[in-house]
Amino acid sequence: VTRRSAPLIPALLALLAVSAALVTLRRCTDRGEPELPAAPATDAEDRSTGATEPTASTRAAARLGAQLLGRVVDDQGEPIGGALVTLVQSGREHAQITVRTDASGAYELRGLPTGPLGVRAAAAGHATMQIGDLRPDRAPDQRLVVRALQLPRAVRYHGRVSCEGRGLADVEVRVLPQLAPGDAAAPLVRSTRTDEQGRFEVLEAPPPPVHVAVDTPDHRALPAGSQLVDDAAAPVLFTCERWPTLVGAVVDRTSGAPIRGARLSLRGIDATGSDTSRVEAENEADGAFAMPMREGETFVLGVRAAGYAEQLLELSPDAHRAPLQVALTAACSITGVVTRGGDPCAASLTLHRRVDDLAVASAPTAEAGVYSLTGILPGSYVLRVDPANGARQARRVELTAGEPLTLDVAVTDGASWTGRVTGTLPLPAEVCCRLADGLARRGAVRADGTFVVEGLSQGDWSLTAYSKRRTWADKAARMLLERLPFRAELSVSEATARDGGELYRDVAAPGSRLGSLSGQLSPQQAGAAFEIEPLDADIPPVPPGLLRGTVGSDGTLRLDAVLPGRWRVTLRAAGGSRTAEVTVVAGRAAFCDEAAFGSGGR
């Protein structure tokens, strides 16, 4: 540097500074977003807020994944420096993805996981706010800029919860922000509990208007458990009264002795049958119990005790006015072993009341064929045993209070049905025998159309054959066949089922029991949607997907499987809709063309 060039040095330094600023500006402009660096947190700030010191793995993760940028400001729009910003996913904070804002309120979160995310911001003297439903894609270099998160000034709410002039201790009090429709950011719910005098104080809460709510299991607040608060300085006072208490005792129906250790459940039910409240309790050694009757237009009390049948009682809201005595009946039980040919047999057992065939208990067998049905009231029942392979067995049983019954059941092979499928039935296929109560036995159809179905018990069976191919037409036919009214076609006597007799009968392919719909429309109707709806009341309900179709490119209209009966066909095209009526006959196709839509179909 010469003495002549020395005056030029300041100008050169200024030029270099301007060039560096232009380079930085160009980089930011190319990204389309401003640089928003996150200021490091001090040790004092970490200790005061509980922030976690970044680890080596955290720093490595921060160099990967999408980035989320934003700012934190106060309710006047001024930046908040040093605010703690944490990533939230599924309501939980990611302690490893936490930063503090810089002096301009800016922050940047890196290494974001996939899925819906949220951002939570907290600062001393301000209400904690959260914004959610942020959905960065999987692009590793994505930069997602979110709106500024505004933290309002935090306020303090105080008050008292009392009953008959005395404070209620340990009552949960919550401050719920009042949100406007479309709010993207929301303050967190703040909560606390009352002290021994029933007083409470909620700090760092959002400003009014808010709802302050109390939760008192044994009391109800009057007139309501939530108050709208517009003035944070005014005390929030809750006056409560005790819920009506249902008191009573659980005793043995025969001896009248108290039953201890009974479990009670009291459910409140509204007019729609939905539960509005539930209280669980266990009675005392002397059988006594006391339970609050919370919200409900009616109540159902369930009582269980070891060795006794469960009792369900429907109660009115006035049931608390007099003590209630719940008398339990000693439970009956049935145990035994299911065998087949002398060996343990897997089976499912169901106990039905004889008076109305209502199933009251059921259980599968254990590995050794052992079964156990417990908690049953005395009475007359029918025990049905359905083995995995074999004929159903039905036994009549009489149960007496307190007397266990041991009943071993030996199942037989049952009768078998042999036959051939007549007509066309694509393979693989199977035939199904079904009783009116739903019990089914199946057998595969061989290549020559013959089949064998085993394990038939006494009764009248319906017979159905269908293809097991996965085509839409075959699936539709199978679903429709299952909806046909039950029709007894094969009768198995008790002796035949017991002795393992063989029955012979052929069965028709599905085409003889179902019809179809076809037609030819003009090519201009290609792509038009059509649907059918039943006109006969005795046609059983059909899944909607089986009642719709689309006109083919050549104008063909076709449904391969339709239940017999009268149907209305509706054709929906760009120019409007047209209808026709058709009658579907089993084993035949109903035809529907342009003329049918004009004349009503045929």
GUDO-114038 format. One record per residue (C-alpha): residue number from 1; y, z, x. Coordinates in steps of 0.5 Angstrom, whole numbers. Example, Ala and Ser with C-alpha at 12.3 -4.5 7.8 and 13.67 -1.06 7.14 Angstrom:
BEGIN
(pt 1; (-9; 16; 25)),
(pt 2; (-2; 14; 27)),
This chain:
BEGIN
(pt 1; (0; 0; 0)),
(pt 2; (7; -2; 3)),
(pt 3; (13; 1; 2)),
(pt 4; (15; -6; -2)),
(pt 5; (9; -5; -7)),
(pt 6; (10; 2; -8)),
(pt 7; (14; 2; -14)),
(pt 8; (9; -3; -17)),
(pt 9; (4; 3; -18)),
(pt 10; (6; 6; -24)),
(pt 11; (6; 0; -28)),
(pt 12; (-1; -2; -25)),
(pt 13; (-4; 5; -28)),
(pt 14; (0; 4; -34)),
(pt 15; (-4; -3; -35)),
(pt 16; (-10; 0; -33)),
(pt 17; (-10; 5; -39)),
(pt 18; (-8; 0; -44)),
(pt 19; (-14; -4; -42)),
(pt 20; (-19; 2; -43)),
(pt 21; (-16; 3; -50)),
(pt 22; (-17; -4; -52)),
(pt 23; (-24; -4; -50)),
(pt 24; (-25; 3; -54)),
(pt 25; (-22; 0; -60)),
(pt 26; (-26; -7; -59)),
(pt 27; (-32; -3; -59)),
(pt 28; (-31; 1; -65)),
(pt 29; (-28; -5; -69)),
(pt 30; (-35; -8; -67)),
(pt 31; (-39; -3; -70)),
(pt 32; (-34; -3; -76)),
(pt 33; (-33; 5; -76)),
(pt 34; (-29; 10; -72)),
(pt 35; (-32; 14; -67)),
(pt 36; (-33; 21; -70)),
(pt 37; (-36; 26; -65)),
(pt 38; (-39; 33; -66)),
(pt 39; (-35; 38; -63)),
(pt 40; (-40; 43; -59)),
(pt 41; (-41; 50; -62)),
(pt 42; (-39; 56; -58)),
(pt 43; (-44; 62; -57)),
(pt 44; (-39; 67; -61)),
(pt 45; (-39; 62; -67)),
(pt 46; (-47; 61; -66)),
(pt 47; (-48; 68; -67)),
(pt 48; (-43; 69; -73)),
(pt 49; (-47; 63; -77)),
(pt 50; (-54; 64; -74)),
(pt 51; (-54; 57; -72)),
(pt 52; (-60; 55; -67)),
(pt 53; (-58; 52; -60)),
(pt 54; (-61; 45; -59)),
(pt 55; (-67; 45; -55)),
(pt 56; (-70; 39; -51)),
(pt 57; (-74; 36; -56)),
(pt 58; (-68; 36; -61)),
(pt 59; (-64; 33; -56)),
(pt 60; (-69; 27; -55)),
(pt 61; (-69; 26; -63)),
(pt 62; (-62; 26; -63)),
(pt 63; (-62; 19; -59)),
(pt 64; (-67; 16; -64)),
(pt 65; (-67; 15; -71)),
(pt 66; (-61; 13; -76)),
(pt 67; (-54; 17; -76)),
(pt 68; (-50; 20; -81)),
(pt 69; (-42; 21; -80)),
(pt 70; (-37; 24; -84)),
(pt 71; (-31; 29; -85)),
(pt 72; (-30; 36; -87)),
(pt 73; (-24; 38; -90)),
(pt 74; (-21; 43; -95)),
(pt 75; (-18; 43; -102)),
(pt 76; (-11; 40; -99)),
(pt 77; (-15; 34; -95)),
(pt 78; (-13; 38; -89)),
(pt 79; (-19; 38; -83)),
(pt 80; (-23; 44; -82)),
(pt 81; (-25; 44; -75)),
(pt 82; (-31; 48; -73)),
(pt 83; (-35; 48; -80)),
(pt 84; (-42; 48; -79)),
(pt 85; (-46; 42; -82)),
(pt 86; (-53; 42; -83)),
(pt 87; (-58; 36; -86)),
(pt 88; (-62; 38; -92)),
(pt 89; (-68; 35; -94)),
(pt 90; (-72; 37; -101)),
(pt 91; (-67; 43; -102)),
(pt 92; (-69; 46; -95)),
(pt 93; (-64; 46; -88)),
(pt 94; (-66; 42; -82)),
(pt 95; (-64; 48; -77)),
(pt 96; (-65; 43; -71)),
(pt 97; (-60; 38; -74)),
(pt 98; (-54; 42; -74)),
(pt 99; (-47; 41; -71)),
(pt 100; (-40; 43; -72)),
(pt 101; (-34; 39; -74)),
(pt 102; (-29; 37; -68)),
(pt 103; (-21; 39; -69)),
(pt 104; (-21; 33; -74)),
(pt 105; (-26; 35; -78)),
(pt 106; (-31; 30; -76)),
(pt 107; (-39; 30; -75)),
(pt 108; (-44; 26; -73)),
(pt 109; (-52; 28; -75)),
(pt 110; (-57; 24; -71)),
(pt 111; (-65; 23; -71)),
(pt 112; (-65; 23; -79)),
(pt 113; (-72; 23; -82)),
(pt 114; (-73; 18; -88)),
(pt 115; (-73; 20; -95)),
(pt 116; (-67; 22; -99)),
(pt 117; (-63; 27; -95)),
(pt 118; (-57; 31; -96)),
(pt 119; (-51; 35; -92)),
(pt 120; (-49; 42; -93)),
(pt 121; (-42; 44; -90)),
(pt 122; (-40; 52; -89)),
(pt 123; (-34; 55; -86)),
(pt 124; (-31; 62; -86)),
(pt 125; (-26; 63; -92)),
(pt 126; (-29; 57; -96)),
(pt 127; (-34; 56; -101)),
(pt 128; (-41; 52; -98)),
(pt 129; (-41; 45; -101)),
(pt 130; (-47; 40; -101)),
(pt 131; (-47; 33; -102)),
(pt 132; (-54; 30; -104)),
(pt 133; (-58; 23; -105)),
(pt 134; (-56; 20; -99)),
(pt 135; (-62; 15; -97)),
(pt 136; (-61; 12; -90)),
(pt 137; (-66; 6; -89)),
(pt 138; (-71; 6; -83)),
(pt 139; (-67; 2; -79)),
(pt 140; (-67; 6; -72)),
(pt 141; (-59; 4; -71)),
(pt 142; (-57; 5; -78)),
(pt 143; (-50; 8; -78)),
(pt 144; (-49; 11; -85)),
(pt 145; (-42; 14; -87)),
(pt 146; (-41; 19; -93)),
(pt 147; (-35; 21; -96)),
(pt 148; (-31; 27; -94)),
(pt 149; (-34; 33; -96)),
(pt 150; (-28; 38; -99)),
(pt 151; (-29; 45; -98)),
(pt 152; (-25; 49; -103)),
(pt 153; (-22; 56; -102)),
(pt 154; (-28; 62; -103)),
(pt 155; (-26; 67; -108)),
(pt 156; (-29; 74; -110)),
(pt 157; (-32; 76; -116)),
(pt 158; (-33; 83; -119)),
(pt 159; (-35; 87; -125)),
(pt 160; (-40; 91; -128)),
(pt 161; (-47; 91; -132)),
(pt 162; (-48; 97; -136)),
(pt 163; (-52; 99; -142)),
(pt 164; (-50; 105; -147)),
(pt 165; (-44; 106; -142)),
(pt 166; (-49; 107; -136)),
(pt 167; (-49; 102; -130)),
(pt 168; (-56; 98; -129)),
(pt 169; (-58; 98; -122)),
(pt 170; (-62; 92; -119)),
(pt 171; (-59; 87; -124)),
(pt 172; (-59; 80; -121)),
(pt 173; (-52; 77; -122)),
(pt 174; (-51; 69; -120)),
(pt 175; (-44; 65; -120)),
(pt 176; (-46; 58; -122)),
(pt 177; (-41; 53; -121)),
(pt 178; (-38; 48; -127)),
(pt 179; (-40; 41; -125)),
(pt 180; (-36; 35; -128)),
(pt 181; (-40; 29; -130)),
(pt 182; (-41; 24; -124)),
(pt 183; (-39; 30; -118)),
(pt 184; (-43; 28; -112)),
(pt 185; (-41; 34; -108)),
(pt 186; (-43; 41; -111)),
(pt 187; (-42; 48; -109)),
(pt 188; (-48; 53; -108)),
(pt 189; (-50; 58; -113)),
(pt 190; (-48; 65; -110)),
(pt 191; (-52; 71; -112)),
(pt 192; (-52; 79; -111)),
(pt 193; (-55; 85; -114)),
(pt 194; (-52; 91; -118)),
(pt 195; (-51; 97; -114)),
(pt 196; (-53; 104; -117)),
(pt 197; (-47; 104; -122)),
(pt 198; (-48; 97; -124)),
(pt 199; (-43; 94; -120)),
(pt 200; (-43; 88; -117)),
(pt 201; (-39; 84; -112)),
(pt 202; (-40; 76; -110)),
(pt 203; (-37; 74; -104)),
(pt 204; (-35; 67; -101)),
(pt 205; (-36; 64; -108)),
(pt 206; (-33; 57; -111)),
(pt 207; (-26; 58; -115)),
(pt 208; (-26; 58; -122)),
(pt 209; (-28; 56; -127)),
(pt 210; (-35; 58; -126)),
(pt 211; (-41; 61; -130)),
(pt 212; (-43; 68; -128)),
(pt 213; (-50; 70; -131)),
(pt 214; (-54; 76; -131)),
(pt 215; (-62; 77; -131)),
(pt 216; (-64; 83; -134)),
(pt 217; (-72; 83; -135)),
(pt 218; (-72; 89; -140)),
(pt 219; (-65; 88; -143)),
(pt 220; (-61; 83; -146)),
(pt 221; (-53; 82; -145)),
(pt 222; (-49; 81; -151)),
(pt 223; (-46; 77; -154)),
(pt 224; (-50; 72; -148)),
(pt 225; (-53; 73; -141)),
(pt 226; (-47; 68; -138)),
(pt 227; (-40; 68; -138)),
(pt 228; (-35; 63; -137)),
(pt 229; (-30; 66; -132)),
(pt 230; (-23; 63; -131)),
(pt 231; (-20; 68; -127)),
(pt 232; (-23; 71; -121)),
(pt 233; (-18; 77; -121)),
(pt 234; (-21; 80; -127)),
(pt 235; (-27; 84; -127)),
(pt 236; (-33; 81; -131)),
(pt 237; (-36; 86; -135)),
(pt 238; (-43; 85; -138)),
(pt 239; (-46; 90; -144)),
(pt 240; (-53; 90; -145)),
(pt 241; (-58; 93; -150)),
(pt 242; (-66; 94; -149)),
(pt 243; (-70; 89; -151)),
(pt 244; (-75; 91; -157)),
(pt 245; (-81; 94; -154)),
(pt 246; (-88; 93; -157)),
(pt 247; (-92; 99; -156)),
(pt 248; (-99; 100; -158)),
(pt 249; (-106; 102; -155)),
(pt 250; (-112; 98; -153)),
(pt 251; (-119; 101; -156)),
(pt 252; (-126; 99; -157)),
(pt 253; (-127; 97; -164)),
(pt 254; (-134; 100; -164)),
(pt 255; (-133; 107; -161)),
(pt 256; (-125; 107; -162)),
(pt 257; (-125; 110; -154)),
(pt 258; (-119; 107; -150)),
(pt 259; (-120; 101; -146)),
(pt 260; (-116; 102; -139)),
(pt 261; (-115; 96; -134)),
(pt 262; (-113; 91; -140)),
(pt 263; (-109; 85; -138)),
(pt 264; (-104; 83; -143)),
(pt 265; (-99; 77; -144)),
(pt 266; (-94; 77; -149)),
(pt 267; (-91; 70; -150)),
(pt 268; (-85; 68; -155)),
(pt 269; (-85; 61; -158)),
(pt 270; (-80; 57; -162)),
(pt 271; (-80; 53; -168)),
(pt 272; (-83; 47; -164)),
(pt 273; (-88; 51; -161)),
(pt 274; (-86; 51; -154)),
(pt 275; (-86; 58; -150)),
(pt 276; (-79; 61; -149)),
(pt 277; (-81; 67; -146)),
(pt 278; (-87; 71; -142)),
(pt 279; (-89; 78; -141)),
(pt 280; (-95; 80; -137)),
(pt 281; (-97; 87; -136)),
(pt 282; (-103; 92; -135)),
(pt 283; (-104; 98; -140)),
(pt 284; (-105; 105; -138)),
(pt 285; (-111; 110; -137)),
(pt 286; (-110; 112; -144)),
(pt 287; (-110; 105; -146)),
(pt 288; (-103; 105; -148)),
(pt 289; (-98; 99; -147)),
(pt 290; (-91; 98; -147)),
(pt 291; (-88; 91; -147)),
(pt 292; (-81; 88; -148)),
(pt 293; (-81; 83; -154)),
(pt 294; (-76; 77; -151)),
(pt 295; (-74; 71; -154)),
(pt 296; (-78; 68; -159)),
(pt 297; (-79; 66; -167)),
(pt 298; (-86; 68; -166)),
(pt 299; (-90; 72; -161)),
(pt 300; (-97; 71; -159)),
(pt 301; (-101; 77; -155)),
(pt 302; (-107; 76; -151)),
(pt 303; (-111; 82; -149)),
(pt 304; (-117; 81; -144)),
(pt 305; (-121; 87; -141)),
(pt 306; (-128; 87; -137)),
(pt 307; (-134; 87; -141)),
(pt 308; (-130; 85; -148)),
(pt 309; (-128; 78; -151)),
(pt 310; (-121; 76; -151)),
(pt 311; (-117; 78; -157)),
(pt 312; (-111; 73; -159)),
(pt 313; (-106; 76; -164)),
(pt 314; (-100; 73; -167)),
(pt 315; (-94; 77; -168)),
(pt 316; (-87; 77; -172)),
(pt 317; (-81; 79; -169)),
(pt 318; (-81; 86; -173)),
(pt 319; (-88; 88; -170)),
(pt 320; (-84; 93; -165)),
(pt 321; (-83; 97; -171)),
(pt 322; (-90; 100; -171)),
(pt 323; (-95; 102; -166)),
(pt 324; (-100; 96; -165)),
(pt 325; (-107; 98; -164)),
(pt 326; (-111; 92; -161)),
(pt 327; (-119; 93; -162)),
(pt 328; (-123; 89; -157)),
(pt 329; (-130; 87; -159)),
(pt 330; (-136; 88; -153)),
(pt 331; (-137; 81; -151)),
(pt 332; (-143; 78; -151)),
(pt 333; (-146; 73; -146)),
(pt 334; (-152; 68; -145)),
(pt 335; (-155; 67; -138)),
(pt 336; (-161; 63; -136)),
(pt 337; (-164; 57; -132)),
(pt 338; (-165; 50; -134)),
(pt 339; (-171; 47; -131)),
(pt 340; (-174; 40; -132)),
(pt 341; (-182; 39; -130)),
(pt 342; (-182; 46; -127)),
(pt 343; (-176; 45; -122)),
(pt 344; (-169; 47; -123)),
(pt 345; (-164; 42; -126)),
(pt 346; (-157; 40; -126)),
(pt 347; (-154; 40; -133)),
(pt 348; (-148; 42; -137)),
(pt 349; (-148; 47; -143)),
(pt 350; (-143; 48; -149)),
(pt 351; (-143; 53; -154)),
(pt 352; (-141; 51; -161)),
(pt 353; (-140; 56; -167)),
(pt 354; (-145; 54; -173)),
(pt 355; (-140; 54; -178)),
(pt 356; (-135; 49; -176)),
(pt 357; (-138; 46; -169)),
(pt 358; (-132; 49; -165)),
(pt 359; (-134; 49; -158)),
(pt 360; (-132; 56; -155)),
(pt 361; (-135; 56; -148)),
(pt 362; (-138; 52; -143)),
(pt 363; (-140; 52; -136)),
(pt 364; (-144; 48; -131)),
(pt 365; (-151; 50; -128)),
(pt 366; (-151; 53; -121)),
(pt 367; (-155; 50; -115)),
(pt 368; (-161; 53; -118)),
(pt 369; (-160; 51; -125)),
(pt 370; (-158; 58; -127)),
(pt 371; (-152; 58; -132)),
(pt 372; (-148; 64; -135)),
(pt 373; (-143; 64; -141)),
(pt 374; (-139; 70; -142)),
(pt 375; (-134; 73; -146)),
(pt 376; (-137; 71; -153)),
(pt 377; (-136; 74; -160)),
(pt 378; (-142; 76; -164)),
(pt 379; (-144; 71; -169)),
(pt 380; (-148; 65; -170)),
(pt 381; (-148; 59; -165)),
(pt 382; (-151; 53; -162)),
(pt 383; (-153; 52; -155)),
(pt 384; (-153; 44; -153)),
(pt 385; (-156; 43; -146)),
(pt 386; (-154; 36; -143)),
(pt 387; (-158; 35; -137)),
(pt 388; (-156; 30; -131)),
(pt 389; (-162; 26; -133)),
(pt 390; (-166; 28; -139)),
(pt 391; (-165; 29; -146)),
(pt 392; (-160; 34; -149)),
(pt 393; (-163; 40; -152)),
(pt 394; (-160; 44; -158)),
(pt 395; (-162; 51; -159)),
(pt 396; (-159; 56; -164)),
(pt 397; (-157; 63; -162)),
(pt 398; (-155; 69; -165)),
(pt 399; (-151; 74; -161)),
(pt 400; (-150; 81; -162)),
(pt 401; (-144; 85; -160)),
(pt 402; (-146; 88; -153)),
(pt 403; (-153; 85; -152)),
(pt 404; (-153; 80; -147)),
(pt 405; (-158; 74; -148)),
(pt 406; (-163; 71; -143)),
(pt 407; (-165; 64; -145)),
(pt 408; (-168; 59; -141)),
(pt 409; (-168; 52; -143)),
(pt 410; (-174; 47; -141)),
(pt 411; (-171; 40; -142)),
(pt 412; (-175; 34; -142)),
(pt 413; (-175; 26; -140)),
(pt 414; (-173; 24; -147)),
(pt 415; (-175; 18; -151)),
(pt 416; (-173; 11; -148)),
(pt 417; (-170; 5; -151)),
(pt 418; (-173; -2; -148)),
(pt 419; (-170; -9; -150)),
(pt 420; (-166; -15; -148)),
(pt 421; (-159; -18; -149)),
(pt 422; (-159; -24; -154)),
(pt 423; (-153; -28; -153)),
(pt 424; (-149; -30; -146)),
(pt 425; (-147; -23; -142)),
(pt 426; (-144; -24; -135)),
(pt 427; (-147; -20; -130)),
(pt 428; (-147; -15; -127)),
(pt 429; (-147; -11; -134)),
(pt 430; (-150; -5; -138)),
(pt 431; (-152; -3; -144)),
(pt 432; (-150; 4; -147)),
(pt 433; (-153; 9; -153)),
(pt 434; (-148; 13; -156)),
(pt 435; (-148; 19; -161)),
(pt 436; (-143; 20; -166)),
(pt 437; (-141; 26; -162)),
(pt 438; (-140; 22; -155)),
(pt 439; (-146; 24; -151)),
(pt 440; (-148; 17; -148)),
(pt 441; (-154; 14; -144)),
(pt 442; (-153; 8; -140)),
(pt 443; (-158; 3; -137)),
(pt 444; (-157; -3; -133)),
(pt 445; (-158; -10; -135)),
(pt 446; (-163; -14; -131)),
(pt 447; (-162; -22; -129)),
(pt 448; (-167; -24; -134)),
(pt 449; (-163; -20; -140)),
(pt 450; (-168; -14; -140)),
(pt 451; (-166; -7; -140)),
(pt 452; (-168; 0; -140)),
(pt 453; (-164; 7; -142)),
(pt 454; (-168; 13; -141)),
(pt 455; (-166; 21; -143)),
(pt 456; (-165; 20; -151)),
(pt 457; (-165; 26; -155)),
(pt 458; (-166; 27; -162)),
(pt 459; (-161; 23; -167)),
(pt 460; (-158; 17; -169)),
(pt 461; (-155; 12; -163)),
(pt 462; (-150; 6; -163)),
(pt 463; (-152; 1; -158)),
(pt 464; (-147; -3; -154)),
(pt 465; (-148; -8; -149)),
(pt 466; (-142; -11; -144)),
(pt 467; (-140; -14; -138)),
(pt 468; (-138; -10; -132)),
(pt 469; (-134; -15; -128)),
(pt 470; (-127; -14; -126)),
(pt 471; (-124; -19; -130)),
(pt 472; (-119; -18; -135)),
(pt 473; (-122; -21; -141)),
(pt 474; (-129; -17; -139)),
(pt 475; (-125; -10; -139)),
(pt 476; (-121; -12; -145)),
(pt 477; (-128; -13; -149)),
(pt 478; (-131; -7; -146)),
(pt 479; (-124; -3; -148)),
(pt 480; (-125; -6; -155)),
(pt 481; (-132; -5; -156)),
(pt 482; (-131; 3; -155)),
(pt 483; (-126; 3; -161)),
(pt 484; (-131; 0; -166)),
(pt 485; (-133; 5; -171)),
(pt 486; (-139; 9; -170)),
(pt 487; (-145; 5; -173)),
(pt 488; (-152; 8; -172)),
(pt 489; (-157; 3; -170)),
(pt 490; (-163; 7; -167)),
(pt 491; (-166; 13; -169)),
(pt 492; (-170; 18; -165)),
(pt 493; (-174; 23; -168)),
(pt 494; (-175; 30; -165)),
(pt 495; (-182; 28; -164)),
(pt 496; (-181; 22; -160)),
(pt 497; (-175; 25; -156)),
(pt 498; (-180; 31; -154)),
(pt 499; (-186; 27; -153)),
(pt 500; (-182; 21; -149)),
(pt 501; (-184; 16; -153)),
(pt 502; (-181; 9; -152)),
(pt 503; (-177; 5; -157)),
(pt 504; (-176; -3; -157)),
(pt 505; (-170; -7; -160)),
(pt 506; (-166; -12; -157)),
(pt 507; (-158; -12; -157)),
(pt 508; (-153; -17; -158)),
(pt 509; (-148; -19; -153)),
(pt 510; (-141; -17; -154)),
(pt 511; (-139; -24; -157)),
(pt 512; (-142; -22; -163)),
(pt 513; (-138; -16; -165)),
(pt 514; (-131; -19; -163)),
(pt 515; (-127; -25; -164)),
(pt 516; (-122; -28; -161)),
(pt 517; (-115; -32; -162)),
(pt 518; (-114; -39; -159)),
(pt 519; (-109; -44; -161)),
(pt 520; (-105; -50; -158)),
(pt 521; (-97; -51; -159)),
(pt 522; (-92; -56; -156)),
(pt 523; (-91; -56; -148)),
(pt 524; (-84; -54; -150)),
(pt 525; (-87; -47; -152)),
(pt 526; (-90; -46; -145)),
(pt 527; (-88; -39; -142)),
(pt 528; (-86; -36; -149)),
(pt 529; (-89; -29; -150)),
(pt 530; (-93; -27; -156)),
(pt 531; (-96; -21; -159)),
(pt 532; (-101; -19; -165)),
(pt 533; (-101; -13; -170)),
(pt 534; (-106; -11; -175)),
(pt 535; (-105; -12; -182)),
(pt 536; (-111; -8; -184)),
(pt 537; (-111; 0; -184)),
(pt 538; (-118; 0; -182)),
(pt 539; (-117; -3; -175)),
(pt 540; (-117; 2; -170)),
(pt 541; (-111; 3; -165)),
(pt 542; (-111; -1; -159)),
(pt 543; (-108; -1; -152)),
(pt 544; (-101; -5; -153)),
(pt 545; (-103; -9; -147)),
(pt 546; (-109; -12; -150)),
(pt 547; (-105; -15; -156)),
(pt 548; (-100; -19; -152)),
(pt 549; (-100; -25; -148)),
(pt 550; (-96; -31; -145)),
(pt 551; (-97; -39; -148)),
(pt 552; (-100; -43; -142)),
(pt 553; (-96; -49; -138)),
(pt 554; (-100; -54; -143)),
(pt 555; (-98; -50; -149)),
(pt 556; (-105; -46; -150)),
(pt 557; (-105; -39; -153)),
(pt 558; (-111; -35; -152)),
(pt 559; (-113; -28; -153)),
(pt 560; (-121; -27; -151)),
(pt 561; (-122; -21; -154)),
(pt 562; (-120; -19; -161)),
(pt 563; (-122; -14; -166)),
(pt 564; (-124; -17; -173)),
(pt 565; (-119; -16; -178)),
(pt 566; (-113; -19; -181)),
(pt 567; (-107; -20; -176)),
(pt 568; (-100; -22; -175)),
(pt 569; (-98; -26; -169)),
(pt 570; (-91; -26; -167)),
(pt 571; (-88; -32; -162)),
(pt 572; (-82; -30; -158)),
(pt 573; (-78; -36; -155)),
(pt 574; (-71; -37; -153)),
(pt 575; (-70; -40; -160)),
(pt 576; (-72; -34; -164)),
(pt 577; (-78; -31; -166)),
(pt 578; (-84; -34; -171)),
(pt 579; (-90; -31; -174)),
(pt 580; (-96; -33; -177)),
(pt 581; (-102; -29; -180)),
(pt 582; (-109; -30; -178)),
(pt 583; (-116; -27; -180)),
(pt 584; (-121; -26; -174)),
(pt 585; (-128; -26; -175)),
(pt 586; (-133; -23; -171)),
(pt 587; (-137; -28; -166)),
(pt 588; (-131; -33; -168)),
(pt 589; (-125; -36; -166)),
(pt 590; (-118; -35; -170)),
(pt 591; (-114; -42; -169)),
(pt 592; (-106; -41; -169)),
(pt 593; (-102; -48; -168)),
(pt 594; (-95; -50; -170)),
(pt 595; (-97; -51; -177)),
(pt 596; (-100; -44; -177)),
(pt 597; (-93; -41; -176)),
(pt 598; (-90; -46; -181)),
(pt 599; (-95; -44; -186)),
(pt 600; (-97; -37; -185)),
(pt 601; (-103; -38; -180)),
(pt 602; (-111; -39; -182)),
